[in-house]
Amino acid sequence: MSGENGDFSFVEVAPGAFQVTVTAPGFAAQSFSGTLHPEEKFDVPQMVLPLATEITEVHVGLSPIELAQEQIQDQEKQRVLGVIPNFYVSYVPSAAPLTPKQKFELAWKSTVDPVTIGVTAAIAGVQQAQNDFSGYGQGAQGYAKRFGASYADLLTSTYIGSAILPSLLKQDPRYFYKGTGSKRSRILYAIANSVICKGDNGHWQVNYSGLAGGLASGGISYLYYPAEDRNGGRLVFENALIGLGETAAVNLLQEFVIKKLTPNIPGRNPATP
């Protein structure tokens, strides 16, 4: 306890170096050091405690969902040669995972894009010229059937393999651009990404969504392709294997070619969260 004037007195203190520290809640601590000699009475200077300084840090940022939405908006600007959609590629290695709603929105915007529909129409035209799926016949009716089948393939493979199953299995349907390392490592990475993918937890895993989606899409195509072109269950597996090969080929193009032909990507116009 202090005296009436607030003084403290310590007796029988051993000679030598000492340090006095004064603390009180809400105030900054103060210390004084000195040396006490034998038989010496030492007066410590008055110590005044200033109010403690409080530091408050406020971190402002986007939530994971908001960050993912911003990154999707960047992806939707990615067009090869400024025209062809390139929405399912992320140039951000640690991109935020997509919510189920965002996966469906990306599938929707990809399948209704005018350029996507135009490419599908061109594929149907080539099939007609080569008389592929001859059971559809020729003329306007044959072309309409080929276009409908090609567009149905696109819809089922995109929605099942890139929206429905990824939402259920918590997998990311995007290709994550590597861009570094040796050419061999990038080739292997691109090919491997036809059968593996990132989970929403950021870990690599078997791409069950893409593999099962390809089979499911092939199974559905069995319903609308000409009977003579179905060949039992072979059509299902043929379409699934073709889709797998196409994915590997597109991944290789993504890794080595397409980025150079895509003007609007986050690496060139980065969005700051």
PAZAPA-4460 file (N, C-alpha, C; in steps of 0.05 Angstrom, whole numbers, plus 32768, in hexadecimal, padded with zeros to 4 digits):
% residues 273
    n_x    n_y    n_z   ca_x   ca_y   ca_z    c_x    c_y    c_z   seq   type   mol
   8011   7FE8   8000   8000   8000   8000   8012   8019   8000     1      M     A
   8008   802D   7FF2   8018   8046   7FF2   8010   8058   8009     2      S     A
   8021   806C   800D   801A   8080   8021   8004   8093   8016     3      G     A
   7FFD   80A7   8026   7FE8   80BA   801E   7FEF   80C9   8005     4      E     A
   8009   80CE   8001   8011   80DD   7FE9   8018   80CB   7FD1     5      N     A
   8013   80B1   7FD4   8018   809F   7FBE   8034   8094   7FBD     6      G     A
   8044   809A   7FD1   8060   8090   7FD2   8061   8073   7FDC     7      D     A
   8075   8064   7FD1   807B   8049   7FDB   8097   804A   7FE7     8      F     A
   809B   8039   7FFB   80B6   8037   8007   80BD   8019   800A     9      S     A
   80D5   8012   8001   80DF   7FF7   8003   80F7   7FF7   8015    10      F     A
   80F7   7FE7   8029   810E   7FE6   803C   811C   7FCB   8039    11      V     A
   8135   7FCB   8044   8146   7FB3   8043   8149   7FA8   8027    12      E     A
   814D   7FBA   8015   8152   7FB2   7FF9   816F   7FAC   7FF6    13      V     A
   8176   7F96   7FEA   8193   7F8E   7FE6   81A0   7FA2   7FD3    14      A     A
   81B8   7FAA   7FD9   81C7   7FBC   7FC6   81CA   7FAF   7FAB    15      P     A
   81CD   7FC0   7F97   81D1   7FB7   7F7B   81BD   7FC2   7F68    16      G     A
   81BD   7FB8   7F50   81AB   7FC1   7F3B   818E   7FBA   7F42    17      A     A
   817C   7FCC   7F3B   815F   7FC7   7F40   814F   7FD3   7F29    18      F     A
   8136   7FCA   7F28   8123   7FD5   7F14   8108   7FD6   7F21    19      Q     A
   80FB   7FED   7F1F   80E0   7FF0   7F2A   80CD   7FF3   7F12    20      V     A
   80B8   7FE3   7F12   80A4   7FE5   7EFD   8089   7FEA   7F09    21      T     A
   807A   7FFD   7EFE   8060   8004   7F08   804C   7FFE   7EF2    22      V     A
   8037   7FEF   7EF9   8022   7FE8   7EE6   8007   7FEE   7EF2    23      T     A
   7FF4   7FF4   7EE1   7FD8   7FF8   7EE9   7FC6   7FF2   7ED1    24      A     A
   7FAF   7FE6   7ED5   7F9D   7FE0   7EBF   7F95   7FFA   7EB0    25      P     A
   7F97   7FF9   7E95   7F90   800F   7E85   7FA6   8024   7E81    26      G     A
   7FBD   801F   7E8D   7FD3   8032   7E8A   7FEC   8023   7E80    27      F     A
   7FFE   8033   7E73   8017   8028   7E69   802A   8024   7E80    28      A     A
   8037   800D   7E82   804A   8008   7E98   8062   801A   7E96    29      A     A
   806E   8021   7EAD   8086   8031   7EAE   809B   8023   7EBF    30      Q     A
   80B4   8024   7EB7   80CA   8017   7EC5   80E0   802B   7ECB    31      S     A
   80EF   8026   7EE0   8107   8036   7EE7   811C   8023   7EF1    32      F     A
   8135   8026   7EE7   814B   8016   7EF0   8161   8027   7EFD    33      S     A
   816E   801B   7F10   8184   8029   7F1D   8195   8016   7F2D    34      G     A
   81A8   8021   7F3C   81BA   8011   7F4D   81B9   801C   7F69    35      T     A
   81B5   800B   7F7D   81B4   8012   7F99   81CE   800A   7FA6    36      L     A
   81DB   801E   7FB4   81F4   8019   7FC1   81EF   8013   7FDF    37      H     A
   8201   8006   7FEC   81FD   8000   8009   81F7   8019   8019    38      P     A
   81E5   8017   802C   81DD   802C   803E   81D1   8044   8030    39      E     A
   81C9   8041   8016   81BF   8058   8007   81A1   8059   8007    40      E     A
   8197   8072   800A   817A   8076   8006   8176   8081   7FEA    41      K     A
   8167   8072   7FDA   8164   807A   7FBE   8147   8083   7FB9    42      F     A
   8144   809B   7FAE   812A   80A5   7FA7   8125   80A1   7F89    43      D     A
   8111   8090   7F83   810A   808B   7F67   80FA   80A3   7F5D    44      V     A
   8100   80AD   7F45   80F1   80C4   7F3B   80D3   80BD   7F38    45      P     A
   80C3   80D2   7F39   80A6   80CD   7F37   80A0   80C0   7F1C    46      Q     A
   808E   80AC   7F1D   8087   809D   7F05   806A   80A2   7EFE    47      M     A
   8064   80AD   7EE7   8049   80B3   7EDF   8041   809F   7EC9    48      V     A
   802B   8092   7ECC   8021   807E   7EB9   800F   808B   7EA4    49      L     A
   8017   808C   7E8B   8005   8096   7E76   7FF0   8082   7E6F    50      P     A
   7FDA   808B   7E63   7FC5   8079   7E5A   7FD1   8066   7E46    51      L     A
   7FC8   804D   7E47   7FD2   8039   7E34   7FC7   803F   7E18    52      A     A
   7FD8   803B   7E04   7FD0   803F   7DE8   7FC2   8025   7DDE    53      T     A
   7FAA   8028   7DD4   7F9C   8011   7DC9   7F9E   8012   7DAA    54      E     A
   7FA5   7FFB   7D9F   7FA8   7FF8   7D82   7F92   7FE5   7D78    55      I     A
   7F82   7FEF   7D66   7F6D   7FDF   7D5B   7F73   7FDB   7D3D    56      T     A
   7F74   7FC1   7D35   7F79   7FBB   7D19   7F5F   7FB1   7D0C    57      E     A
   7F58   7FBD   7CF6   7F40   7FB5   7CE7   7F49   7FAB   7CCC    58      V     A
   7F43   7F92   7CC6   7F4A   7F86   7CAC   7F30   7F84   7C9B    59      H     A
   7F31   7F92   7C85   7F19   7F92   7C73   7F20   7F81   7C5B    60      V     A
   7F0F   7F6E   7C55   7F13   7F5D   7C3D   7EF9   7F50   7C35    61      G     A
   7EFB   7F40   7C1F   7EE3   7F33   7C15   7EE0   7F18   7C23    62      L     A
   7EC7   7F10   7C25   7EC2   7EF5   7C2F   7EC9   7EE1   7C19    63      S     A
   7ECD   7EC7   7C20   7ED4   7EB4   7C0B   7EC1   7EB3   7BF4    64      P     A
   7EA7   7EB6   7BFA   7E92   7EB5   7BE5   7E95   7ECE   7BD3    65      I     A
   7E99   7EE5   7BDF   7E9D   7EFE   7BD0   7EB6   7EFD   7BBF    66      E     A
   7ECC   7EF2   7BCA   7EE5   7EF0   7BBB   7EE1   7EDD   7BA4    67      L     A
   7ED4   7EC6   7BA8   7ECE   7EB4   7B92   7EBE   7EC1   7B7C    68      A     A
   7EAA   7ED1   7B84   7E99   7EDF   7B70   7EAA   7EF3   7B60    69      Q     A
   7EBC   7F01   7B6D   7ECD   7F13   7B5F   7EE0   7F05   7B4B    70      E     A
   7EEA   7EEE   7B54   7EFB   7EDF   7B42   7EEC   7ED3   7B2B    71      Q     A
   7ED3   7ECB   7B2F   7EC2   7EC1   7B19   7EBE   7ED7   7B05    72      I     A
   7EB9   7EEF   7B0E   7EB5   7F05   7AFC   7ECD   7F0A   7AEB    73      Q     A
   7EE5   7F06   7AF7   7EFD   7F08   7AE7   7EFE   7EF2   7AD2    74      D     A
   7EF7   7EDA   7ADA   7EF7   7EC3   7AC7   7EE4   7EC7   7AB0    75      Q     A
   7ECD   7ED3   7AB5   7EB9   7ED7   7AA0   7EC2   7EEC   7A8C    76      E     A
   7ED8   7EFA   7A91   7EE3   7F0D   7A7E   7EF8   7EFF   7A6C    77      K     A
   7EFF   7EE6   7A73   7F14   7ED8   7A65   7F09   7ECD   7A4B    78      Q     A
   7F12   7ED7   7A35   7F09   7ECE   7A1A   7F21   7ECB   7A08    79      R     A
   7F25   7EB4   79FD   7F3B   7EAF   79EB   7F37   7EC1   79D2    80      V     A
   7F4C   7ED0   79CB   7F4B   7EE3   79B5   7F35   7EF8   79BA    81      L     A
   7F2D   7EFB   79D3   7F18   7F0E   79DA   7EFD   7F05   79D2    82      G     A
   7EF9   7EEB   79CA   7EDF   7EE2   79C0   7ED6   7EC8   79CD    83      V     A
   7EE7   7EB4   79CC   7EDF   7E99   79D5   7EDF   7E97   79F4    84      I     A
   7EC9   7E8F   7A01   7EC9   7E8D   7A1E   7EDE   7E7A   7A29    85      P     A
   7EEB   7E83   7A3F   7EFF   7E73   7A4C   7EFA   7E75   7A6A    86      N     A
   7EE1   7E6F   7A72   7ED8   7E75   7A8D   7EE2   7E61   7AA2    87      F     A
   7EE8   7E49   7A9A   7EEF   7E34   7AAD   7F0C   7E31   7AB2    88      Y     A
   7F1B   7E47   7AB1   7F37   7E47   7AB7   7F3D   7E5C   7ACC    89      V     A
   7F4B   7E55   7AE1   7F53   7E68   7AF6   7F71   7E6D   7AF4    90      S     A
   7F79   7E86   7AF1   7F95   7E8D   7AF1   7F9E   7E95   7B0D    91      Y     A
   7F8C   7E92   7B21   7F93   7E97   7B3D   7F96   7E7C   7B4A    92      V     A
   7FAF   7E73   7B51   7FB3   7E58   7B5C   7FA3   7E53   7B75    93      P     A
   7FA0   7E67   7B86   7F92   7E63   7B9F   7F76   7E70   7B9F    94      S     A
   7F68   7E6D   7B88   7F4E   7E79   7B85   7F3B   7E6E   7B9A    95      A     A
   7F29   7E7F   7BA3   7F15   7E77   7BB7   7F02   7E62   7BAB    96      A     A
   7EFA   7E4E   7BBB   7EE7   7E3A   7BB1   7ECC   7E45   7BAA    97      P     A
   7EBF   7E39   7B97   7EA5   7E42   7B8E   7E8F   7E36   7B9E    98      L     A
   7E7A   7E45   7BA3   7E62   7E3A   7BAF   7E52   7E2B   7B9A    99      T     A
   7E40   7E19   7BA2   7E2F   7E0C   7B8E   7E21   7E1F   7B7B   100      P     A
   7E17   7E35   7B86   7E09   7E49   7B75   7E1C   7E54   7B60   101      K     A
   7E35   7E5A   7B68   7E48   7E65   7B55   7E50   7E51   7B40   102      Q     A
   7E51   7E37   7B47   7E57   7E23   7B33   7E41   7E21   7B1E   103      K     A
   7E28   7E23   7B27   7E12   7E22   7B14   7E11   7E3C   7B03   104      F     A
   7E17   7E52   7B0F   7E17   7E6B   7B00   7E2D   7E6B   7AEA   105      E     A
   7E44   7E5F   7AF1   7E5A   7E5D   7ADD   7E52   7E4A   7AC6   106      L     A
   7E44   7E34   7ACD   7E3B   7E22   7AB9   7E26   7E2F   7AA7   107      A     A
   7E15   7E3E   7AB2   7E00   7E4C   7AA3   7E0C   7E60   7A8F   108      W     A
   7E1E   7E71   7A99   7E2A   7E85   7A88   7E3B   7E79   7A72   109      K     A
   7E47   7E62   7A78   7E57   7E54   7A64   7E46   7E49   7A4E   110      S     A
   7E30   7E3C   7A55   7E20   7E2E   7A41   7E0E   7E41   7A30   111      T     A
   7E07   7E58   7A3B   7DF5   7E6A   7A2C   7E05   7E80   7A1E   112      V     A
   7E1F   7E7F   7A20   7E2F   7E93   7A12   7E2B   7E91   79F4   113      D     A
   7E26   7EA7   79E6   7E21   7EA6   79C9   7E38   7E98   79B9   114      P     A
   7E51   7E9D   79C2   7E67   7E90   79B3   7E66   7E72   79B7   115      V     A
   7E60   7E69   79CF   7E5D   7E4C   79D4   7E48   7E40   79C2   116      T     A
   7E31   7E4D   79C0   7E1C   7E43   79AF   7E24   7E43   7992   117      I     A
   7E33   7E58   798A   7E3D   7E59   796F   7E50   7E43   7968   118      G     A
   7E62   7E3D   797B   7E75   7E27   7976   7E67   7E0C   7974   119      V     A
   7E52   7E09   7985   7E42   7DF0   7984   7E34   7DEE   7969   120      T     A
   7E2A   7E04   795F   7E1D   7E04   7945   7E31   7DFD   792F   121      A     A
   7E4A   7E07   7931   7E5E   7E00   791D   7E65   7DE2   791E   122      A     A
   7E67   7DD7   7936   7E6C   7DBA   7939   7E56   7DAA   792C   123      I     A
   7E3D   7DB2   7930   7E27   7DA4   7923   7E29   7DA6   7905   124      A     A
   7E32   7DBD   78FB   7E36   7DC0   78DE   7E4B   7DAD   78D3   125      G     A
   7E61   7DAB   78E1   7E76   7D98   78D8   7E6C   7D7B   78D9   126      V     A
   7E5D   7D74   78ED   7E52   7D59   78EF   7E3F   7D54   78D7   127      Q     A
   7E2F   7D68   78D1   7E1D   7D65   78BA   7E2C   7D62   78A0   128      Q     A
   7E41   7D71   789C   7E51   7D70   7884   7E5E   7D54   7881   129      A     A
   7E66   7D49   7898   7E73   7D2F   7897   7E5F   7D18   789A   130      Q     A
   7E46   7D1F   789D   7E30   7D0B   78A0   7E35   7CFA   78B9   131      N     A
   7E40   7D06   78CE   7E42   7CF8   78E7   7E26   7CF4   78F3   132      D     A
   7E22   7CDE   7901   7E08   7CD7   790C   7DF3   7CD8   78F5   133      F     A
   7DF8   7CC7   78E2   7DE7   7CC8   78CA   7DCA   7CC3   78CF   134      S     A
   7DC4   7CB7   78E6   7DA8   7CB3   78ED   7D98   7CCC   78F0   135      G     A
   7DA5   7CE3   78F3   7D97   7CFC   78F5   7D8E   7D06   78D9   136      Y     A
   7D9A   7CFB   78C4   7D93   7D04   78AA   7DA1   7D1E   78A2   137      G     A
   7D98   7D2A   788C   7DA3   7D43   7882   7D8E   7D59   7882   138      Q     A
   7D94   7D6F   7876   7D82   7D85   7875   7D80   7D94   7890   139      G     A
   7D6D   7DA6   7891   7D6A   7DB7   78A9   7D63   7DA6   78C2   140      A     A
   7D52   7D91   78BE   7D4B   7D80   78D4   7D63   7D71   78DF   141      Q     A
   7D73   7D66   78CD   7D8B   7D58   78D6   7D9F   7D6A   78E4   142      G     A
   7DA1   7D83   78DA   7DB3   7D96   78E8   7DA9   7D9D   7903   143      Y     A
   7D8F   7DA1   7905   7D83   7DA9   791F   7D87   7D92   7934   144      A     A
   7D85   7D79   792B   7D89   7D63   793D   7DA6   7D62   7946   145      K     A
   7DB8   7D66   7933   7DD5   7D65   793B   7DDC   7D7C   794E   146      R     A
   7DD1   7D94   7948   7DD6   7DAB   795A   7DCA   7DA5   7976   147      F     A
   7DB1   7D9B   7976   7DA5   7D95   7990   7DB5   7D80   79A0   148      G     A
   7DC0   7D6C   7992   7DCF   7D57   79A0   7DEA   7D63   79AA   149      A     A
   7DF7   7D73   799A   7E10   7D7F   79A3   7E0C   7D92   79BA   150      S     A
   7DF6   7DA2   79B9   7DF1   7DB4   79CF   7DE9   7DA5   79E8   151      Y     A
   7DDA   7D90   79E4   7DD2   7D7F   79FC   7DEB   7D73   7A09   152      A     A
   7DFF   7D6A   79F8   7E18   7D60   7A03   7E25   7D75   7A14   153      D     A
   7E26   7D8E   7A0A   7E32   7DA4   7A18   7E24   7DAA   7A32   154      L     A
   7E0A   7DAB   7A32   7DFA   7DB1   7A4A   7DFE   7D9B   7A5F   155      L     A
   7DFB   7D82   7A57   7DFD   7D6D   7A6B   7E19   7D6A   7A77   156      T     A
   7E2E   7D6C   7A66   7E49   7D69   7A70   7E50   7D81   7A82   157      S     A
   7E48   7D99   7A7A   7E4E   7DB1   7A8A   7E40   7DB1   7AA5   158      T     A
   7E25   7DAD   7AA4   7E16   7DAE   7ABD   7E1C   7D97   7AD0   159      Y     A
   7E1E   7D7F   7AC5   7E23   7D68   7AD6   7E40   7D68   7AE0   160      I     A
   7E53   7D6C   7ACD   7E6F   7D6A   7AD5   7E7B   7D83   7AE1   161      G     A
   7E6E   7D9B   7ADE   7E79   7DB3   7AE8   7E68   7DC2   7AFB   162      S     A
   7E50   7DB8   7B01   7E3E   7DC6   7B14   7E31   7DB2   7B27   163      A     A
   7E22   7D9E   7B1D   7E13   7D8D   7B2F   7E26   7D7C   7B41   164      I     A
   7E37   7D6C   7B33   7E49   7D5A   7B43   7E5E   7D6A   7B53   165      L     A
   7E6A   7D7F   7B48   7E7D   7D8F   7B58   7E6F   7D9B   7B71   166      P     A
   7E56   7DA1   7B6F   7E48   7DAC   7B87   7E44   7D96   7B9B   167      S     A
   7E3C   7D7E   7B92   7E37   7D68   7BA4   7E51   7D5D   7BB0   168      L     A
   7E66   7D5C   7BA0   7E7F   7D50   7BA9   7E93   7D64   7BB3   169      L     A
   7E8C   7D7E   7BB2   7E9D   7D94   7BBC   7EB7   7D94   7BAD   170      K     A
   7EB6   7D95   7B92   7ECD   7D96   7B81   7ECC   7DAF   7B70   171      Q     A
   7EE3   7DB9   7B68   7EE5   7DD1   7B57   7EE7   7DC9   7B3A   172      D     A
   7ED5   7DD3   7B29   7ED5   7DCA   7B0D   7EE9   7DD9   7AFB   173      P     A
   7EF8   7DEC   7B07   7F0A   7DFC   7AF6   7F25   7DEF   7AF2   174      R     A
   7F33   7DF8   7ADD   7F4F   7DF1   7AD9   7F60   7E07   7AE4   175      Y     A
   7F73   7E00   7AF6   7F84   7E13   7B03   7F9F   7E14   7AF4   176      F     A
   7FA3   7E2B   7AE7   7FBB   7E2E   7AD6   7FD4   7E2C   7AE7   177      Y     A
   7FE7   7E1C   7ADD   8000   7E18   7AEC   8015   7E2E   7AE4   178      K     A
   801D   7E2E   7ACB   802E   7E43   7AC1   804B   7E44   7ACA   179      G     A
   8053   7E33   7ADD   806E   7E32   7AE7   8079   7E16   7AE6   180      T     A
   8093   7E13   7AE9   80A0   7DF9   7AE8   80A9   7DF1   7ACD   181      G     A
   80B4   7DD9   7ACA   80BE   7DD0   7AB1   80A7   7DCA   7A9E   182      S     A
   80AD   7DC9   7A84   8099   7DC3   7A70   808C   7DA7   7A75   183      K     A
   809E   7D94   7A7D   8094   7D79   7A82   8080   7D79   7A9A   184      R     A
   8087   7D87   7AAF   8075   7D88   7AC6   805A   7D95   7ABF   185      S     A
   805B   7DA9   7AAE   8042   7DB6   7AA6   8031   7DA4   7A94   186      R     A
   803E   7D95   7A83   8030   7D82   7A71   8022   7D6D   7A82   187      I     A
   8031   7D62   7A95   8025   7D4D   7AA7   800F   7D59   7AB8   188      L     A
   8013   7D71   7AC1   7FFE   7D7E   7AD1   7FE4   7D82   7AC1   189      Y     A
   7FE7   7D8B   7AA8   7FD0   7D90   7A97   7FC1   7D76   7A91   190      A     A
   7FD0   7D61   7A8B   7FC3   7D47   7A85   7FB6   7D3C   7A9E   191      I     A
   7FC4   7D3D   7AB4   7FB9   7D32   7ACD   7F9F   7D40   7AD5   192      A     A
   7F9D   7D5A   7ACE   7F85   7D69   7AD6   7F6C   7D60   7AC7   193      N     A
   7F6F   7D4D   7AB4   7F57   7D42   7AA8   7F4A   7D2D   7ABA   194      S     A
   7F59   7D23   7ACE   7F4E   7D0F   7AE0   7F50   7D17   7AFE   195      V     A
   7F5D   7D2E   7B04   7F5E   7D38   7B1F   7F55   7D54   7B20   196      I     A
   7F4E   7D5E   7B37   7F44   7D7A   7B3A   7F49   7D83   7B57   197      C     A
   7F44   7D9C   7B5B   7F46   7DA7   7B76   7F2B   7DA4   7B84   198      K     A
   7F2C   7D9C   7B9D   7F13   7D9C   7BAC   7F0E   7DB8   7BB7   199      G     A
   7EF6   7DBC   7BC1   7EF0   7DD6   7BCD   7F01   7DDB   7BE5   200      D     A
   7F0D   7DC6   7BF0   7F1F   7DC9   7C07   7F3C   7DD0   7BFF   201      N     A
   7F41   7DD3   7BE4   7F5B   7DDA   7BDA   7F6D   7DC3   7BD5   202      G     A
   7F65   7DAA   7BDB   7F76   7D93   7BD8   7F70   7D85   7BBD   203      H     A
   7F84   7D7A   7BB1   7F81   7D6C   7B97   7F74   7D51   7B9C   204      W     A
   7F62   7D49   7B8A   7F54   7D2F   7B8D   7F4B   7D25   7B72   205      Q     A
   7F42   7D0C   7B71   7F38   7D01   7B58   7F20   7D11   7B4F   206      V     A
   7F20   7D17   7B35   7F0A   7D28   7B2A   7EF1   7D16   7B25   207      N     A
   7EE5   7D0E   7B3A   7ECD   7CFD   7B38   7EB7   7D0C   7B28   208      Y     A
   7EB6   7D26   7B2C   7EA1   7D36   7B1F   7EA4   7D35   7B01   209      S     A
   7EBC   7D39   7AF7   7EC1   7D39   7ADA   7EBE   7D1D   7ACE   210      G     A
   7EC9   7D09   7ADC   7EC7   7CEE   7AD1   7EAB   7CE3   7AD1   211      L     A
   7E9D   7CE6   7AE7   7E81   7CDD   7AE9   7E6F   7CEE   7AD7   212      A     A
   7E76   7D08   7AD5   7E66   7D1A   7AC4   7E68   7D12   7AA7   213      G     A
   7E80   7D0A   7A9E   7E83   7D01   7A83   7E73   7CE8   7A7D   214      G     A
   7E74   7CD5   7A8F   7E64   7CBD   7A8C   7E46   7CC2   7A8C   215      L     A
   7E3E   7CD4   7A9E   7E21   7CDB   7AA0   7E18   7CE9   7A87   216      A     A
   7E29   7CFB   7A7D   7E22   7D09   7A64   7E20   7CF6   7A4D   217      S     A
   7E34   7CE3   7A4C   7E33   7CCF   7A37   7E1A   7CBD   7A39   218      G     A
   7E12   7CB6   7A51   7DFA   7CA6   7A54   7DE2   7CB4   7A4B   219      G     A
   7DE0   7CCE   7A51   7DC9   7CDE   7A48   7DC8   7CE0   7A2A   220      I     A
   7DE0   7CE3   7A1E   7DE1   7CE6   7A00   7DD7   7CCD   79F3   221      S     A
   7DD7   7CB6   7A01   7DCD   7C9D   79F6   7DAF   7CA0   79EF   222      Y     A
   7DA1   7CB3   79FC   7D84   7CB6   79F8   7D7E   7CC5   79DE   223      L     A
   7D90   7CD5   79D4   7D88   7CE6   79BD   7D9A   7CE2   79A4   224      Y     A
   7DAF   7CD2   79A6   7DBE   7CCC   798E   7DB0   7CB6   797E   225      Y     A
   7DB4   7CB6   7963   7DA7   7CA2   7953   7DAD   7C85   795C   226      P     A
   7D99   7C74   795A   7D9C   7C58   7964   7DB4   7C4A   7958   227      A     A
   7DB9   7C4F   793E   7DCF   7C41   7930   7DEA   7C4A   7939   228      E     A
   7DEB   7C62   7947   7E05   7C6C   7951   7E0A   7C67   796E   229      D     A
   7DF7   7C59   797B   7DFA   7C55   7998   7E0D   7C3D   799E   230      R     A
   7E0B   7C28   798F   7E1D   7C11   7992   7E1D   7C06   79AF   231      N     A
   7E05   7C02   79B9   7E03   7BF8   79D5   7E0D   7C0E   79E8   232      G     A
   7E1E   7C06   79FB   7E28   7C19   7A0E   7E42   7C26   7A04   233      G     A
   7E4B   7C1F   79EC   7E65   7C2A   79E3   7E64   7C48   79E0   234      R     A
   7E4E   7C53   79D7   7E4C   7C70   79D3   7E51   7C7F   79ED   235      L     A
   7E47   7C74   7A03   7E4A   7C81   7A1D   7E67   7C84   7A23   236      V     A
   7E76   7C6D   7A21   7E92   7C6D   7A29   7EA3   7C7C   7A14   237      F     A
   7E9B   7C7B   79FB   7EA9   7C89   79E6   7EA8   7CA7   79EB   238      E     A
   7E90   7CB1   79F1   7E8D   7CCE   79F6   7E9C   7CD6   7A10   239      N     A
   7E9C   7CC5   7A24   7EAA   7CCB   7A3D   7EC8   7CCC   7A38   240      A     A
   7ED3   7CB9   7A29   7EEF   7CB8   7A24   7EF7   7CCF   7A12   241      L     A
   7EE6   7CD5   79FE   7EEC   7CEC   79ED   7EED   7D06   79FD   242      I     A
   7EDA   7D08   7A10   7ED9   7D20   7A21   7EF2   7D22   7A32   243      G     A
   7EFC   7D0B   7A3C   7F14   7D0B   7A4D   7F2C   7D13   7A3D   244      L     A
   7F2E   7D09   7A24   7F44   7D11   7A13   7F43   7D2F   7A0B   245      G     A
   7F2B   7D38   7A06   7F27   7D55   7A00   7F30   7D66   7A17   246      E     A
   7F29   7D5E   7A2F   7F30   7D6D   7A47   7F4E   7D6F   7A4A   247      T     A
   7F5C   7D59   7A46   7F79   7D59   7A48   7F86   7D6B   7A33   248      A     A
   7F7B   7D6A   7A1A   7F85   7D7A   7A04   7F80   7D98   7A0A   249      A     A
   7F69   7D9E   7A14   7F62   7DBA   7A1A   7F74   7DC4   7A31   250      V     A
   7F79   7DB3   7A45   7F8B   7DBB   7A5B   7FA7   7DC2   7A51   251      N     A
   7FB1   7DB2   7A3E   7FCB   7DB8   7A33   7FCB   7DD3   7A25   252      L     A
   7FB6   7DD8   7A16   7FB4   7DF2   7A09   7FB2   7E09   7A1D   253      L     A
   7FA3   7E04   7A33   7FA1   7E18   7A48   7FBC   7E1E   7A54   254      Q     A
   7FCC   7E09   7A58   7FE6   7E0D   7A65   7FFB   7E1B   7A54   255      E     A
   7FF9   7E17   7A3A   800F   7E21   7A29   8007   7E35   7A14   256      F     A
   7FED   7E37   7A0D   7FE6   7E48   79F7   7FD1   7E5D   79FE   257      V     A
   7FBB   7E54   7A0A   7FA3   7E65   7A0C   7FA8   7E7E   7A1D   258      I     A
   7FB8   7E7C   7A32   7FBC   7E94   7A42   7FC8   7EAB   7A31   259      K     A
   7FD9   7EA4   7A1E   7FE5   7EB9   7A0D   7FD1   7EC6   79FB   260      K     A
   7FBA   7EB7   79F6   7FA6   7EC2   79E3   7F8E   7ECE   79F2   261      L     A
   7F90   7ECF   7A0D   7F7A   7ED9   7A1D   7F81   7EF4   7A28   262      T     A
   7F75   7F0A   7A1F   7F7D   7F24   7A28   7F75   7F2C   7A45   263      P     A
   7F5E   7F22   7A4E   7F54   7F2B   7A69   7F56   7F14   7A7D   264      N     A
   7F6D   7F14   7A8B   7F71   7F00   7AA0   7F7B   7F0E   7AB9   265      I     A
   7F76   7F02   7AD1   7F7E   7F0F   7AEA   7F9C   7F17   7AEB   266      P     A
   7FAD   7F07   7ADE   7FC9   7F0D   7ADF   7FD1   7F27   7AD2   267      G     A
   7FC0   7F30   7AC0   7FC5   7F4A   7AB2   7FB5   7F61   7ABD   268      R     A
   7F9D   7F5A   7AC7   7F8C   7F6E   7AD3   7F83   7F63   7AEE   269      N     A
   7F95   7F62   7B02   7F8F   7F55   7B1B   7F79   7F64   7B2B   270      P     A
   7F68   7F54   7B37   7F54   7F60   7B49   7F5E   7F5D   7B65   271      A     A
   7F5E   7F74   7B74   7F69   7F74   7B8F   7F53   7F6F   7BA3   272      T     A
   7F53   7F59   7BB2   7F3E   7F55   7BC6   7F42   7F67   7BDD   273      P     A
***
